[in-house]
Amino acid sequence: MTALRIAYVIGTTTGGTGRHVAMLAAGCAGRGLAVSVFGPASAQSLFPGVPFAAVDIGDRPRPARDAAAVRRLRALLADDAPDVVHAHGLRAGAVSALALGRMTRPHRPALEVTVHNAAPAAAPALAVYKALEHLVARRADAVLCVSADLARRMRRAGARNVALALVVAPASAAPSAEEIAKARAEIGAPGRPVVLAAGRLARQKGFDVLLEALGGLPGRGAAPLLVLAGDGPMAGQLASLSREAGLDVRFLRQRADIPALLGAADVVVVPSRWDGQPLIVQEALRAGRPIVASRVGGIPDLTGEDGALLVRAGDPGLLASAIASVLGDPSLSGSLAEAALARARMLPAEDDAVSAAVTGYARLAAGSGSRPGPG
């Protein structure tokens, strides 16, 4: 029996999306599927041992570059002859849909698109998002979404086959006491509570709201130290905001020792304006850390009502109150930690996500003869 051929298409990625696709690619290759990946050259390091070809799919519209990306991907897919093309993100999905547009049945591969991000607030970017959304909804054979609100949105846009995606944080070994002590020593917080936040430094993640919240914390006891792990377009702005507010913040950029940092944290804060299935929430649940998070997107589905203190997004006052409650009440902190571990036992594992992907690919490939052409 010939192995299924799967082509992953990704755009510019610096966060959880890239890690998710890398996990799927490695897992499917380990199951005997023939896997290839197409995306920006900067992403190649995420896919060791997997055939990779560069396609310049950016994070902003540039007509000449985007047209070149469609042409190059069309040629690469014609040579690769996959059974299923799995694109991640609306931009990668749109480029894939256009690249496949001239292919006819029965040789056109199935197209599956995972939608990872919500619509932006700014009008020009929102108009582009809606155009990509409708293109993907019309052309994709299957659409996966990282949260229920995105799934509803894609159905309204006309997508016919919509389901929730399984985005799973990679498994990691529990850090040793020595590793945790080393992390605490490095961030320099003797006797002070540590507030940990991690993710891409972009507006969606709400770290500016977190800085404002910390500035409003009551002054009882030792002042907490914010540890912010990640990088992104708001790095400079967040550093300026912290200086202006006189806050003590450790900006750690990208880190490979998140488990040790979690072990050193007294509370993990996820202040996102919107998020899907953030890896840091899953990692904090598995580490049994008290969590304060925004009630948005797919976060409540991960934590449930007892696995975190959930607050309205974008409200620094509510966020400050929740953080102060956890830091000031050992009983609450302990109950949140216990609930986090209980919730973690309900989370899917990497093997579950790969199994779901393989089952979906087989179903799509089997239906290739009856799929509609581009709309």
C-alpha positions as CSV (number, residue, x, y, z in Angstrom):
1,M,0.0,0.0,0.0
2,T,1.4,3.4,-1.0
3,A,2.0,5.8,1.9
4,L,-0.2,8.9,2.1
5,R,1.7,12.0,0.9
6,I,1.1,15.1,3.0
7,A,2.4,18.6,2.2
8,Y,2.4,21.1,5.0
9,V,2.3,24.8,4.0
10,I,3.1,27.5,6.6
11,G,3.6,31.2,6.6
12,T,5.9,33.4,8.8
13,T,5.8,31.8,12.3
14,T,7.6,32.5,15.5
15,G,5.3,31.0,18.1
16,G,3.1,28.0,18.8
17,T,1.9,27.5,15.2
18,G,5.4,26.5,14.1
19,R,5.9,24.2,17.0
20,H,2.5,22.6,16.3
21,V,3.2,22.0,12.6
22,A,6.6,20.6,13.5
23,M,5.0,18.1,15.9
24,L,2.5,17.0,13.3
25,A,5.2,16.7,10.6
26,A,7.5,14.6,12.8
27,G,4.6,12.5,14.1
28,C,3.2,11.7,10.7
29,A,6.6,10.9,9.3
30,G,7.1,8.5,12.2
31,R,3.8,6.8,11.3
32,G,5.1,6.1,7.8
33,L,3.5,9.0,5.9
34,A,5.5,10.8,3.2
35,V,5.8,14.3,4.6
36,S,7.1,17.5,3.0
37,V,7.0,21.1,4.2
38,F,6.8,24.4,2.3
39,G,7.2,27.8,3.9
40,P,9.6,30.7,4.6
41,A,13.3,29.8,4.8
42,S,13.3,31.1,8.4
43,A,11.1,28.2,9.4
44,Q,13.3,25.4,8.1
45,S,15.1,24.9,11.4
46,L,11.8,23.7,12.9
47,F,11.8,20.6,10.6
48,P,15.0,18.7,10.9
49,G,15.0,15.5,8.8
50,V,11.8,16.5,6.9
51,P,12.0,17.6,3.2
52,F,11.6,21.3,3.1
53,A,11.4,23.8,0.3
54,A,11.3,27.6,0.7
55,V,8.2,29.6,-0.3
56,D,8.1,33.2,0.7
57,I,4.7,33.5,2.4
58,G,4.8,36.6,4.5
59,D,2.6,38.0,7.2
60,R,1.4,41.1,5.3
61,P,0.0,41.4,1.8
62,R,2.5,42.3,-1.0
63,P,1.0,41.6,-4.4
64,A,4.2,40.8,-6.3
65,R,5.7,38.6,-3.6
66,D,2.4,36.8,-3.0
67,A,1.9,36.1,-6.7
68,A,5.4,34.7,-6.8
69,A,4.6,32.5,-3.8
70,V,1.5,31.1,-5.5
71,R,3.5,30.3,-8.6
72,R,6.4,28.6,-6.7
73,L,4.0,26.6,-4.5
74,R,2.1,25.5,-7.6
75,A,5.2,24.1,-9.2
76,L,6.4,22.5,-5.9
77,L,3.1,20.8,-5.4
78,A,2.9,19.6,-9.0
79,D,6.3,17.9,-8.4
80,D,5.5,16.6,-4.9
81,A,2.1,15.2,-5.9
82,P,0.7,15.1,-2.3
83,D,-2.6,13.5,-1.5
84,V,-3.4,16.2,1.1
85,V,-2.1,19.8,1.4
86,H,-2.5,21.0,5.0
87,A,-2.0,24.7,5.3
88,H,-1.7,26.5,8.6
89,G,-3.0,30.0,8.9
90,L,-5.3,31.9,6.6
91,R,-2.5,33.4,4.5
92,A,-0.9,30.1,3.9
93,G,-4.3,28.6,3.2
94,A,-5.1,31.3,0.6
95,V,-1.8,30.8,-1.1
96,S,-2.4,27.1,-1.2
97,A,-5.9,27.5,-2.5
98,L,-4.7,29.7,-5.3
99,A,-1.8,27.3,-6.1
100,L,-4.2,24.4,-6.4
101,G,-6.8,26.4,-8.3
102,R,-5.8,25.3,-11.8
103,M,-5.5,21.6,-10.8
104,T,-8.5,19.4,-11.8
105,R,-9.8,16.2,-10.4
106,P,-8.8,13.5,-9.8
107,H,-5.2,14.8,-9.5
108,R,-5.9,17.8,-7.3
109,P,-5.0,17.0,-3.7
110,A,-7.4,17.7,-0.9
111,L,-6.9,21.0,0.9
112,E,-7.2,21.3,4.7
113,V,-6.6,24.6,6.4
114,T,-6.1,25.2,10.1
115,V,-7.1,28.7,11.3
116,H,-4.9,29.7,14.2
117,N,-5.7,33.4,14.7
118,A,-8.7,35.7,15.2
119,A,-9.6,38.7,13.1
120,P,-7.5,41.8,13.8
121,A,-9.2,44.9,15.1
122,A,-7.7,47.5,12.7
123,A,-9.9,48.2,9.6
124,P,-7.3,47.7,6.8
125,A,-6.0,44.4,8.3
126,L,-9.6,43.2,9.0
127,A,-10.6,43.7,5.4
128,V,-7.6,41.6,4.3
129,Y,-8.5,38.9,6.9
130,K,-12.1,38.7,5.7
131,A,-11.0,38.3,2.1
132,L,-8.6,35.5,3.0
133,E,-11.3,34.0,5.2
134,H,-13.9,33.8,2.4
135,L,-11.3,32.4,0.0
136,V,-10.4,29.6,2.3
137,A,-14.0,28.9,3.2
138,R,-14.9,28.5,-0.4
139,R,-11.9,26.5,-1.5
140,A,-10.8,24.3,1.4
141,D,-12.1,20.7,1.6
142,A,-11.8,20.8,5.4
143,V,-11.2,23.7,7.9
144,L,-9.9,23.1,11.4
145,C,-10.1,25.9,14.0
146,V,-8.2,26.3,17.3
147,S,-11.3,27.7,19.1
148,A,-15.0,27.4,18.9
149,D,-15.5,31.1,18.1
150,L,-13.2,30.7,15.0
151,A,-15.2,27.7,14.0
152,R,-18.5,29.6,14.1
153,R,-16.9,32.4,12.1
154,M,-15.6,30.1,9.4
155,R,-19.1,28.5,9.1
156,R,-20.6,31.9,8.7
157,A,-18.1,32.6,5.9
158,G,-19.3,29.5,4.1
159,A,-16.9,26.7,5.1
160,R,-18.6,23.4,4.7
161,N,-16.5,21.0,6.7
162,V,-15.4,22.6,10.0
163,A,-14.0,21.0,13.1
164,L,-11.9,21.9,16.1
165,A,-8.1,21.4,15.8
166,L,-6.1,19.6,18.5
167,V,-3.1,21.9,19.3
168,V,-1.0,20.1,21.9
169,A,2.0,21.4,23.8
170,P,5.0,19.1,23.3
171,A,5.7,16.8,26.1
172,S,8.7,17.7,28.3
173,A,10.4,16.2,31.3
174,A,9.7,17.7,34.7
175,P,12.5,20.0,35.7
176,S,14.8,19.0,38.6
177,A,15.1,21.1,41.8
178,E,18.5,22.2,40.6
179,E,17.1,23.4,37.3
180,I,14.4,25.4,39.0
181,A,16.9,26.9,41.5
182,K,19.2,27.8,38.6
183,A,16.2,29.6,36.8
184,R,15.3,31.5,40.0
185,A,19.0,32.5,40.5
186,E,19.2,33.7,36.9
187,I,16.2,35.9,37.1
188,G,17.3,37.3,40.5
189,A,14.3,37.1,42.7
190,P,15.4,36.2,46.2
191,G,12.4,36.3,48.5
192,R,10.1,37.9,45.9
193,P,7.1,36.4,44.2
194,V,7.6,35.6,40.5
195,V,4.9,36.4,37.9
196,L,5.6,34.5,34.7
197,A,4.2,35.3,31.3
198,A,5.4,33.8,28.0
199,G,4.5,34.2,24.4
200,R,5.0,36.3,21.3
201,L,5.4,40.0,22.2
202,A,2.4,41.1,20.1
203,R,-0.7,43.1,20.8
204,Q,-2.9,40.0,20.8
205,K,-1.1,38.6,23.8
206,G,-2.1,41.6,26.0
207,F,1.3,42.0,27.8
208,D,0.8,45.8,27.8
209,V,-2.4,45.1,29.9
210,L,-0.3,43.0,32.3
211,L,2.2,45.8,32.8
212,E,-0.6,48.2,33.6
213,A,-2.1,45.6,36.0
214,L,1.2,45.2,37.8
215,G,1.5,48.9,38.2
216,G,-1.8,48.8,40.1
217,L,-1.1,46.0,42.5
218,P,-1.5,46.8,46.2
219,G,1.8,47.5,47.9
220,R,1.6,44.8,50.6
221,G,4.7,42.5,51.0
222,A,7.6,42.1,48.7
223,A,7.0,43.5,45.2
224,P,6.5,40.8,42.6
225,L,8.9,40.4,39.8
226,L,7.5,39.9,36.3
227,V,9.4,37.5,34.1
228,L,8.4,37.8,30.4
229,A,9.7,35.1,28.1
230,G,9.3,35.7,24.3
231,D,10.1,38.0,21.5
232,G,8.1,39.9,18.9
233,P,7.2,43.3,17.4
234,M,6.2,44.9,20.8
235,A,9.5,44.1,22.5
236,G,10.8,47.7,22.5
237,Q,7.4,49.2,23.4
238,L,6.9,46.9,26.3
239,A,10.4,47.7,27.6
240,S,9.6,51.4,27.4
241,L,6.3,51.0,29.2
242,S,7.9,49.1,32.0
243,R,10.6,51.8,32.4
244,E,8.0,54.6,32.4
245,A,5.9,52.8,35.0
246,G,9.0,52.0,37.2
247,L,8.2,48.2,37.0
248,D,10.8,45.5,37.7
249,V,10.6,43.2,34.6
250,R,13.0,40.6,33.3
251,F,12.7,40.4,29.6
252,L,14.2,36.9,28.7
253,R,13.4,36.7,25.0
254,Q,12.9,33.2,23.6
255,R,13.7,30.5,26.0
256,A,14.2,26.7,25.8
257,D,13.8,26.2,29.6
258,I,10.1,27.1,30.0
259,P,9.6,24.0,32.3
260,A,12.2,25.4,34.8
261,L,10.8,28.9,34.6
262,L,7.3,27.5,35.3
263,G,8.8,25.7,38.3
264,A,10.2,29.0,39.6
265,A,6.9,30.9,39.1
266,D,4.4,31.7,41.8
267,V,1.7,32.5,39.3
268,V,1.5,32.2,35.5
269,V,-0.5,35.0,33.8
270,V,-2.0,34.7,30.3
271,P,-3.5,38.2,29.6
272,S,-4.4,37.6,25.9
273,R,-6.9,39.8,24.2
274,W,-7.6,36.6,22.2
275,D,-6.0,33.2,22.0
276,G,-6.7,29.7,20.7
277,Q,-5.1,26.8,22.6
278,P,-2.0,28.5,23.9
279,L,0.9,26.2,24.6
280,I,1.9,28.1,27.8
281,V,-1.6,27.4,29.3
282,Q,-1.2,23.7,28.6
283,E,2.4,23.7,30.0
284,A,1.3,25.6,33.1
285,L,-1.5,23.1,33.7
286,R,0.9,20.2,33.4
287,A,3.4,21.9,35.7
288,G,0.6,22.4,38.3
289,R,1.1,26.2,38.5
290,P,-1.6,28.7,39.6
291,I,-2.9,30.4,36.5
292,V,-4.6,33.7,35.9
293,A,-5.9,34.0,32.3
294,S,-8.3,35.9,30.1
295,R,-11.7,34.4,29.4
296,V,-11.2,34.4,25.6
297,G,-11.1,32.1,22.6
298,G,-10.1,28.5,23.5
299,I,-8.6,29.3,27.0
300,P,-11.7,28.3,29.0
301,D,-11.9,25.0,27.2
302,L,-8.4,24.2,28.3
303,T,-8.6,25.3,31.9
304,G,-12.3,24.7,32.7
305,E,-13.8,26.9,35.4
306,D,-11.5,25.6,38.2
307,G,-8.1,25.2,36.5
308,A,-7.5,29.0,36.4
309,L,-8.8,32.3,37.6
310,L,-10.4,33.6,34.4
311,V,-11.0,37.4,34.0
312,R,-12.4,39.6,31.3
313,A,-9.7,40.4,28.7
314,G,-8.3,43.9,28.4
315,D,-9.2,45.0,32.0
316,P,-6.0,45.7,34.0
317,G,-8.0,46.3,37.2
318,L,-9.5,42.8,37.2
319,L,-6.2,41.3,36.2
320,A,-4.4,43.0,39.0
321,S,-7.0,41.9,41.5
322,A,-6.8,38.3,40.4
323,I,-3.0,38.3,40.5
324,A,-3.0,39.8,44.0
325,S,-5.5,37.2,45.2
326,V,-3.3,34.3,44.1
327,L,-0.1,35.9,45.5
328,G,-1.8,36.8,48.8
329,D,-3.7,33.7,49.5
330,P,-1.7,30.4,49.8
331,S,-5.0,28.4,50.1
332,L,-6.2,29.8,46.8
333,S,-2.8,29.3,45.2
334,G,-2.7,25.7,46.3
335,S,-6.2,24.9,45.2
336,L,-5.5,26.3,41.7
337,A,-2.3,24.3,41.5
338,E,-4.2,21.1,42.3
339,A,-7.0,21.9,39.9
340,A,-4.4,22.6,37.2
341,L,-2.9,19.1,37.6
342,A,-6.3,17.6,37.5
343,R,-7.2,19.5,34.3
344,A,-3.8,18.5,32.8
345,R,-4.8,14.9,33.0
346,M,-7.7,15.6,30.6
347,L,-5.6,17.2,28.0
348,P,-4.8,15.3,24.8
349,A,-1.3,14.2,24.1
350,E,0.9,14.5,21.0
351,D,0.0,11.0,19.9
352,D,-3.7,11.9,20.1
353,A,-3.2,15.0,17.8
354,V,-1.1,12.9,15.3
355,S,-3.8,10.2,15.3
356,A,-6.5,12.7,14.6
357,A,-4.5,14.2,11.8
358,V,-3.7,10.9,10.2
359,T,-7.4,9.9,10.3
360,G,-8.5,13.2,8.8
361,Y,-5.9,12.9,6.0
362,A,-7.0,9.4,5.1
363,R,-10.6,10.5,5.0
364,L,-9.8,13.5,2.8
365,A,-7.6,11.5,0.4
366,A,-10.4,8.8,0.1
367,G,-12.9,11.5,-0.9
368,S,-10.7,13.1,-3.5
369,G,-12.8,12.0,-6.4
370,S,-15.9,13.6,-5.1
371,R,-14.5,16.9,-3.9
372,P,-15.8,20.1,-5.6
373,G,-13.4,22.2,-7.5
374,P,-12.5,25.7,-6.6
375,G,-15.4,28.0,-6.0
